[in-house]
Amino acid sequence: MRFESSTQIDAPPARVFEVFSDVERWPEWTASVTSVERLDTGPLRVGSKARIRQPKLPAAVWEVTELVDGSHFIWVAKAPGVTTVGGHYVEASGDGSRAISRLDQNGPGGWLIGTLTKGLTNRYLGMETAGLKAQAESST
């Protein structure tokens, strides 16, 4: 099951990606994330892991599986019966950027979990893109 939210941001793609990929600071600009604990050090890269806590959801460890600096990163969290893939994309759009947050829930329980959490997931993705927009634009 796929969920997605996007927004137009009046900031250059490099700035938007800088904010998006600084995952430890997410709780500062989106109420959909309570805490992020990096389980490694240095810049975000393939293999990086972070434990994320969100209201109304169990804590999850996310591992970066793909990263193209300035463009996107994808990470994966696994739980019994479900694999959740989160994509965070930034592209040039007009004089600014377009940011996309995407969540795919796969596996035998993916459809069920997606159905049960659909409202919450859509709300959190919307909060994420709105917060990203405000944070990226506040520094330009």
PyMOL commands that set and color helices and strands:
alter all, ss='L'
color gray80, all
select helices_A, chain A and resi 13-21+23-29+110-116+118-138
alter helices_A, ss='H'
color red, helices_A
select strands_A, chain A and resi 2-9+35-38+49-53+60-68+72-79+82-93+96-106
alter strands_A, ss='S'
color yellow, strands_A
deselect
rebuild
show_as cartoon
